[in-house]
């Protein structure tokens, strides 16, 4: 949803800039667009700054693939993920990226804390992992990554509503169904 809003706002700004016939405005808009593109490229190159966040997320995902609620709690609330988000350097972000990052951070922190506080209730942890996965997907779409990631989807989770997760490997290792159905799912997208 956040990605859709961000895309809509960017599209409206682009269309508004294109509809103005003034050469001065067009050159200013071109300059502003070039600056924005440079900032986006810089933050995508800086995908390594998202490395700590992605590392914590991957540990969390891998814990769920083996039904290990304690390891999942440690990865999420053992402050690894929360700390990684809090220590992210936002200086290179545009104002729009900063706002989107802050929204993602606020949601992700809440979900990580719930996962950490619910050892022994892996079903509840996985509900928050579903929402956290959407936030991490939005983060990677916003800032890029320095490693290939695969967006996988389990069609059976949540009463056949399905859910996505990000993986560092192309092989399906389902965090929602764990050992019960470890290979349920398909790769939907590759992020680079």
N, C-alpha and C positions, 0 to 999 in steps of 0.2 A: 504494500500500500504506500509506504514511504517512497519507494522507488517510482511508483506511478505519479505521485504528487510532484516529486522532484523533476521527473521527466516532463510533466505537463507545464510546470512553471518555466522550465528552460525553453520548451517549445514556444510558449506564448511570448517570452522575451525575444526569441529569435524571429518569430513572425512579426512582432511589433517593429523590430529593427529593420526588417526587410521591407515593410510597407511604407516606411518614411522615405520620401524621394530626395531629401536634402543630401548633397554630397558631403557636407561637413558632418552631419549626423552619421552617415554611412561610414566615413573614415574613423570616426570616434567609436562607433559600434564595432567595426572591424578590429580596431586596436584593443577595445575591451574584450572582445571575443578571443583575440590572440592571447591576451593576458590570462584570461580564464583557462584557455586550453593549455597554456604553459604551466599554470598552477596545477591543473588536473594531471598533466604529464608528470610533473615533479612529484605529486603525491603518489601516482601510480608507480613511478620509479622507486619511490620510498616505501613500496610494498613491504620492504623488510621491517618497517616500523610496525606493521601489523603482524609481524612474525610471532611475537610473544602472545598476542591474542589468539592467533590461529593455532599455535602450539598447545595452548591450554584447552582450546576447543577440541582439537584432535585427541588429546588425552581423555577428555570427557567422553567423546564419541566412542573411543576404543574401549573404555570401561563399560559402557552400555552394551557393546557388542558381546561382552562376556557375562552380562547380567551382574556386574560388580557395582552395587550401589554405594559401597564404601569408597571405592576408588573414584567413582563419579563425584561423590560429595567432596572428596579431597581435592580433585582437580578444579571443581567449581568454587567451593566455598573455602577451600584451603587457601583462599585469597589469591591463587595463581591467576585466575581469569580476571577477577575484580582488580587486582594490582596491575595486570597487563593493560587493562582499559584505562585505569587512572594514570598510568605513566606514559601513555601515548602522547607524543609530541604533536600538538595541534598547530604549531606556528606556521607550517607551510600550507594550511588549508585555506580555501576561500571562505568568505562568510557563509555561503550556502552550504559548503561541505562541513563547516564547523557546526552549524545548526543540525544538520542531518546526523553527524557523528554524535553530538550530544544526545539526540533523541535515541539513537541506537544504544549508546552507553547506558542511559537511564533504564531502558527496557532490559538490556542484557544483564546488567547488575542485579536487577530484581530477580530475574530467572535463575541466575547463578546462585544467588543467596537461597532461593527456595530449594534448588537441587541439593545444596549443602546442608540445609536444615532438615531434610527428609530422608535420612539414612533409614533403611528398613521399609521404605515405601517407594519402591522403584517405579511403580505405575505413575505416581505423582511426579517423581523426578523426570520421567520421560515426557509427561505433559509439558513441563517447563523446557525440556530439551527441544521439543518441537518448536516452541516459540523462539527459543534462543537460536536455533538453526536458521530461522527466517531472518533474525537480526544479523547473524554472521554473514549470511548470503548478501544482505543489503550492504553490509560493511565492505565486503569484497567487491561488489559492484561499484560502490562509491570510491574506494581507494585503491583497488587492485590488489595483486598478490605477487610475491616473488617466487611462487612455486605453483605448478599446475594443481588444480583442485577439481574434483568431480562433484557435480550436484546429482545426488542419487535420490530416488523417490520410492518409498514403500507404499503400494496401493492399499494395503490391508489395515494399516494402523488407524486407530481412532474410528472404529466401526466402518471401515472401508472408505473413509474420507481421504486417507492418505496423508503423508508427511514427507518433507525433504530433509536431507542432511548433507553436509559437505564431507568429502573424504579425500585423503591424500593418495589413495590407491584406486585403480580402476575396478578392481574386484569388489563385488558387493559383500559388505559385512554390515548387516542390518542392526542398528542400535535400538530400534523400537521393538523388535521381536526377539532380539538376542539369540540365545542358543536354541530357542524353539523353532525359529525359521531364519537361520543366519544368512541365507542367500536370497531372501525375498526382496525384490526390488530391481530397478533398472537405472542405468546412468542416463540422465536427462540433459546434461550440459557439462561442458568442460570450461573452466575458468583459467585464464592465464594471466 
